[in-house]
Amino acid sequence: MPNDLNENRPQNPVKSNFELPDVDTVMERLALISGERSASGIMRWLGIKPSSIANWKRRGSVNFDPIIAGLLRHRVSLDWLFAPYEDLFYPTVGQLGELNESTPLYQQNQAMNLAIEAINRIDPVLERYNLPKTETNRQLMSETYFKKRGEALILSAALNQVAKALATAQPNEASQAD
């Protein structure tokens, strides 16, 4: 007989300080991304029975499993639904562990391709504003580039990057004023 007496009991859900969106918030966000105007249209877009929304409203809770599956089928980022205004951490290959001979070659190539793509987008911007292609400038611009989501940047991330740029520029302006 196993020692674990709770073996056949359902798992208690993990409590978090993070608040999940309510039914109305979920539907507002899904309407934006799906382009559907009606709740039933949104549900069909996700591949969920339209009657599910009535059940969620009655229970006062959302079954996120089919929503997650539907968003992933449409290749929509889950953080867009759960934390659209948060500057979330996205680990890179380098942060997950040093590249070595056991790291698959495609991961090494992917990291290198991302870095090349970033520099190809950054250098023309530096040139346009007559800024030197220094390591500091490229690093600041790269940090900003990798905070993007699609072609957008979260406002808090953008403000932090501008503040870093201003802080970097301030000593130069002070020395030029002397």
VOFIKOL-987182 format. One record per residue (C-alpha): residue in three letters; z, y, x. Coordinates in steps of 0.05 Angstrom, whole numbers, padded with zeros to 5 digits, always signed. Layout:
<sites>
ALAZYX...
</sites>
This chain:
<sites>
MET+00000+00000+00000PRO-00020+00067+00030ASN+00033+00117+00048ASP-00004+00174+00015LEU+00020+00175-00057ASN-00027+00232-00074GLU-00089+00191-00059ASN-00113+00189-00131ARG-00092+00260-00150PRO-00144+00315-00152GLN-00145+00362-00092ASN-00110+00428-00101PRO-00159+00485-00091VAL-00148+00525-00029LYS-00120+00594-00044SER-00150+00652-00007ASN-00136+00727-00001PHE-00210+00737-00014GLU-00225+00749-00087LEU-00286+00715-00116PRO-00330+00757-00162ASP-00320+00750-00236VAL-00373+00728-00286ASP-00399+00798-00301THR-00403+00817-00227VAL-00439+00752-00210MET-00490+00764-00266GLU-00502+00836-00244ARG-00516+00815-00172LEU-00559+00756-00194ALA-00600+00802-00240LEU-00616+00846-00180ILE-00640+00790-00136SER-00675+00748-00190GLY-00711+00805-00225GLU-00690+00774-00291ARG-00661+00819-00345SER-00627+00768-00390ALA-00570+00720-00374SER-00612+00661-00397GLY-00669+00683-00351ILE-00622+00688-00292MET-00594+00619-00306ARG-00664+00589-00312TRP-00683+00624-00246LEU-00623+00589-00213GLY-00641+00522-00246ILE-00577+00522-00288LYS-00572+00509-00363PRO-00570+00576-00399SER-00510+00553-00440SER-00468+00550-00376ILE-00456+00625-00377ALA-00421+00619-00445ASN-00376+00565-00416TRP-00359+00608-00356LYS-00342+00668-00399ARG-00299+00625-00445ARG-00261+00596-00386GLY-00259+00661-00348SER-00283+00628-00285VAL-00350+00615-00252ASN-00375+00548-00228PHE-00404+00571-00161ASP-00433+00503-00140PRO-00497+00508-00180ILE-00504+00583-00163ILE-00499+00567-00089ALA-00550+00512-00096GLY-00597+00558-00134LEU-00590+00615-00084LEU-00603+00568-00026ARG-00665+00542-00061HIS-00690+00614-00065ARG-00668+00626+00007VAL-00618+00680-00012SER-00559+00692+00034LEU-00493+00671+00003ASP-00457+00729+00035TRP-00501+00774-00007LEU-00466+00746-00069PHE-00396+00737-00044ALA-00387+00795+00005PRO-00446+00844-00001TYR-00409+00903+00029GLU-00374+00867+00085ASP-00394+00868+00158LEU-00388+00794+00170PHE-00387+00758+00236TYR-00448+00716+00251PRO-00437+00673+00313THR-00495+00668+00360VAL-00514+00607+00401GLY-00480+00637+00461GLN-00415+00648+00423LEU-00414+00576+00400GLY-00414+00551+00471GLU-00448+00562+00537LEU-00519+00537+00541ASN-00523+00476+00586GLU-00567+00416+00597SER-00538+00382+00535THR-00557+00441+00490PRO-00620+00426+00452LEU-00680+00463+00480TYR-00698+00493+00413GLN-00630+00529+00410GLN-00643+00559+00479ASN-00713+00579+00457GLN-00687+00608+00392ALA-00635+00652+00428MET-00688+00675+00478ASN-00738+00690+00423LEU-00686+00731+00385ALA-00670+00771+00448ILE-00744+00784+00462GLU-00755+00804+00390ALA-00697+00853+00394ILE-00721+00885+00458ASN-00792+00891+00430ARG-00764+00929+00371ILE-00714+00970+00412ASP-00756+00996+00469PRO-00806+01034+00426VAL-00748+01068+00390LEU-00718+01089+00457GLU-00786+01115+00479ARG-00796+01154+00414TYR-00731+01192+00426ASN-00742+01199+00501LEU-00681+01158+00517PRO-00676+01118+00582LYS-00680+01043+00577THR-00612+01033+00609GLU-00569+00972+00600THR-00519+01012+00559ASN-00572+01039+00512ARG-00605+00971+00503GLN-00537+00938+00492LEU-00517+00988+00438MET-00584+00982+00404SER-00582+00906+00409GLU-00513+00904+00376THR-00542+00944+00319TYR-00604+00902+00315PHE-00565+00837+00309LYS-00521+00865+00254LYS-00582+00871+00209ARG-00592+00827+00148GLY-00665+00821+00134GLU-00690+00892+00142ALA-00624+00923+00119LEU-00560+00942+00154ILE-00491+00944+00120LEU-00466+01016+00116SER-00400+01002+00151ALA-00437+00968+00209ALA-00486+01026+00214LEU-00429+01078+00215ASN-00392+01039+00269GLN-00455+01036+00312VAL-00468+01110+00304ALA-00396+01124+00323LYS-00404+01082+00386ALA-00468+01120+00403LEU-00433+01187+00393ALA-00374+01164+00436THR-00423+01144+00491ALA-00460+01210+00486GLN-00398+01254+00484PRO-00382+01251+00559ASN-00454+01269+00575GLU-00452+01329+00529ALA-00386+01353+00559SER-00413+01348+00630GLN-00477+01385+00609ALA-00435+01442+00579ASP-00400+01454+00647
</sites>
